[in-house]
Amino acid sequence: MTENVTNPGTPAPARRRRGRAALLGLVLALGVGTTAFFAGQAFSQTGFGPFGGWHGRMMGQMDPAQIEDHADRMVRHLAIEVDATTEQQERLRAVAKSAVRDLLPMREKAQQARQRGRELLTQTMIDRAAIEAFRAEQIAQVDAISKRVAQAVTDAASVLTVEQRRKIEERMRPRPGFWGGWHR
């Protein structure tokens, strides 16, 4: 871990706000990425939307090795953007690889859950208790995913310096115009 030295002249509340904003930025980035990943999984199974049909080789059709490679490239891109050291890059890659390995089995469970949901809703008699039990299972699954993503974000944040986290937060600020968002 790197030791972060803060400017003693900066008031503590301001430092806390900046730290919280940087952490929030990291959480949002990873949360949006994970949500997009699982949404892509849902769309890819039907051939509908941006991850299905012609674009079926996106996340929904990638094998685990390809997904790990994709996550590794994303980490390397992030490392360049924040001027991460070689040691930081290796640690970030390890965090990402571990998270991907933990989250991939959840993808298979989500695929099975879609099939189960279809079966519950297409039966001749609707079983409200079974649907409610299914809903509760899915909430628990989403909670497990959320916890693992939060752990990965926290691990990644601990690798980066305050300035590097601040760079990420600055790049995530909304920008006006059609092409707003992540800009150099």
C-alpha positions as semicolon CSV with decimal commas, in nm:
position;residue;x (nm);y (nm);z (nm)
1;M;0,000;0,000;0,000
2;T;0,115;0,350;-0,064
3;E;0,117;0,599;0,217
4;N;-0,086;0,910;0,142
5;V;0,044;1,236;0,281
6;T;-0,216;1,512;0,291
7;N;-0,157;1,882;0,296
8;P;-0,176;1,985;0,663
9;G;-0,306;2,327;0,556
10;T;-0,625;2,181;0,406
11;P;-0,916;2,172;0,650
12;A;-1,018;1,820;0,755
13;P;-1,381;1,850;0,631
14;A;-1,261;1,949;0,283
15;R;-1,019;1,655;0,272
16;R;-1,297;1,419;0,379
17;R;-1,531;1,556;0,109
18;R;-1,266;1,512;-0,161
19;G;-1,184;1,162;-0,037
20;R;-1,550;1,067;-0,033
21;A;-1,599;1,212;-0,381
22;A;-1,305;1,013;-0,517
23;L;-1,427;0,692;-0,352
24;L;-1,780;0,757;-0,477
25;G;-1,640;0,806;-0,827
26;L;-1,460;0,472;-0,813
27;V;-1,766;0,295;-0,676
28;L;-1,985;0,446;-0,945
29;A;-1,741;0,355;-1,222
30;L;-1,713;-0,006;-1,116
31;G;-2,085;-0,026;-1,038
32;V;-2,181;0,109;-1,381
33;G;-1,935;-0,128;-1,546
34;T;-2,070;-0,427;-1,357
35;T;-2,430;-0,327;-1,427
36;A;-2,350;-0,289;-1,796
37;F;-2,180;-0,629;-1,791
38;F;-2,480;-0,808;-1,643
39;A;-2,726;-0,611;-1,856
40;G;-2,523;-0,722;-2,155
41;Q;-2,557;-1,078;-2,034
42;A;-2,934;-1,044;-2,026
43;F;-2,956;-0,889;-2,373
44;S;-2,707;-1,128;-2,532
45;Q;-2,921;-1,429;-2,450
46;T;-3,212;-1,297;-2,654
47;G;-3,029;-1,146;-2,949
48;F;-3,192;-0,812;-2,863
49;G;-3,024;-0,483;-2,790
50;P;-2,665;-0,370;-2,820
51;F;-2,513;-0,698;-2,695
52;G;-2,716;-0,941;-2,901
53;G;-2,755;-1,023;-3,267
54;W;-2,459;-0,906;-3,475
55;H;-2,273;-0,802;-3,163
56;G;-2,316;-1,135;-2,985
57;R;-1,939;-1,169;-2,930
58;M;-1,958;-0,895;-2,669
59;M;-1,954;-0,993;-2,299
60;G;-2,243;-1,237;-2,333
61;Q;-2,059;-1,465;-2,572
62;M;-1,705;-1,426;-2,440
63;D;-1,541;-1,712;-2,259
64;P;-1,387;-1,654;-1,914
65;A;-1,034;-1,609;-2,055
66;Q;-1,157;-1,341;-2,296
67;I;-1,342;-1,161;-2,016
68;E;-1,027;-1,166;-1,798
69;D;-0,827;-1,029;-2,091
70;H;-1,085;-0,754;-2,144
71;A;-1,072;-0,658;-1,775
72;D;-0,692;-0,656;-1,789
73;R;-0,696;-0,416;-2,086
74;M;-0,941;-0,189;-1,902
75;V;-0,709;-0,181;-1,599
76;R;-0,407;-0,101;-1,817
77;H;-0,602;0,183;-1,978
78;L;-0,701;0,320;-1,637
79;A;-0,339;0,289;-1,518
80;I;-0,221;0,502;-1,809
81;E;-0,488;0,764;-1,741
82;V;-0,381;0,805;-1,376
83;D;-0,004;0,763;-1,433
84;A;0,012;0,449;-1,218
85;T;0,348;0,294;-1,140
86;T;0,434;-0,056;-1,261
87;E;0,380;-0,189;-0,909
88;Q;0,037;-0,022;-0,890
89;Q;-0,056;-0,163;-1,231
90;E;0,030;-0,516;-1,120
91;R;-0,169;-0,478;-0,799
92;L;-0,468;-0,333;-0,987
93;R;-0,452;-0,618;-1,239
94;A;-0,454;-0,870;-0,952
95;V;-0,759;-0,700;-0,797
96;A;-0,944;-0,704;-1,130
97;K;-0,851;-1,066;-1,206
98;S;-0,971;-1,177;-0,863
99;A;-1,300;-0,989;-0,900
100;V;-1,362;-1,134;-1,246
101;R;-1,298;-1,487;-1,120
102;D;-1,543;-1,434;-0,834
103;L;-1,810;-1,269;-1,050
104;L;-1,803;-1,509;-1,347
105;P;-1,990;-1,792;-1,166
106;M;-2,261;-1,539;-1,086
107;R;-2,306;-1,487;-1,461
108;E;-2,400;-1,854;-1,502
109;K;-2,644;-1,826;-1,212
110;A;-2,803;-1,522;-1,379
111;Q;-2,847;-1,716;-1,703
112;Q;-3,013;-2,001;-1,515
113;A;-3,232;-1,753;-1,327
114;R;-3,365;-1,606;-1,652
115;Q;-3,476;-1,954;-1,760
116;R;-3,634;-2,020;-1,421
117;G;-3,814;-1,685;-1,432
118;R;-3,955;-1,768;-1,776
119;E;-4,076;-2,104;-1,647
120;L;-4,246;-1,947;-1,345
121;L;-4,425;-1,692;-1,559
122;T;-4,537;-1,930;-1,835
123;Q;-4,695;-2,200;-1,618
124;T;-5,067;-2,259;-1,651
125;M;-5,117;-2,155;-1,285
126;I;-4,918;-1,862;-1,154
127;D;-4,752;-1,954;-0,823
128;R;-4,714;-1,623;-0,640
129;A;-4,522;-1,781;-0,351
130;A;-4,267;-1,934;-0,589
131;I;-4,230;-1,601;-0,772
132;E;-4,176;-1,421;-0,442
133;A;-3,916;-1,679;-0,334
134;F;-3,746;-1,637;-0,674
135;R;-3,748;-1,258;-0,631
136;A;-3,589;-1,288;-0,286
137;E;-3,318;-1,519;-0,428
138;Q;-3,244;-1,267;-0,701
139;I;-3,216;-0,982;-0,449
140;A;-2,967;-1,192;-0,250
141;Q;-2,771;-1,259;-0,571
142;V;-2,757;-0,888;-0,656
143;D;-2,648;-0,814;-0,299
144;A;-2,363;-1,066;-0,330
145;I;-2,254;-0,905;-0,657
146;S;-2,272;-0,560;-0,502
147;K;-2,061;-0,667;-0,203
148;R;-1,793;-0,819;-0,428
149;V;-1,784;-0,510;-0,650
150;A;-1,755;-0,285;-0,343
151;Q;-1,467;-0,498;-0,216
152;A;-1,290;-0,474;-0,553
153;V;-1,340;-0,098;-0,570
154;T;-1,207;-0,055;-0,216
155;D;-0,907;-0,275;-0,293
156;A;-0,835;-0,077;-0,610
157;A;-0,876;0,255;-0,428
158;S;-0,625;0,146;-0,163
159;V;-0,366;0,085;-0,438
160;L;-0,402;0,436;-0,582
161;T;-0,286;0,762;-0,429
162;V;-0,526;1,042;-0,339
163;E;-0,416;1,236;-0,649
164;Q;-0,476;0,937;-0,875
165;R;-0,824;0,886;-0,729
166;R;-0,889;1,257;-0,778
167;K;-0,793;1,224;-1,147
168;I;-1,052;0,951;-1,189
169;E;-1,316;1,159;-1,016
170;E;-1,239;1,461;-1,235
171;R;-1,273;1,255;-1,552
172;M;-1,608;1,119;-1,437
173;R;-1,768;1,460;-1,384
174;P;-2,057;1,523;-1,622
175;R;-1,966;1,752;-1,910
176;P;-2,215;1,953;-2,114
177;G;-2,297;1,855;-2,467
178;F;-2,370;1,539;-2,658
179;W;-2,021;1,390;-2,618
180;G;-1,993;1,476;-2,247
181;G;-1,836;1,230;-2,008
182;W;-1,484;1,085;-2,004
183;H;-1,256;1,337;-2,177
184;R;-0,882;1,397;-2,181
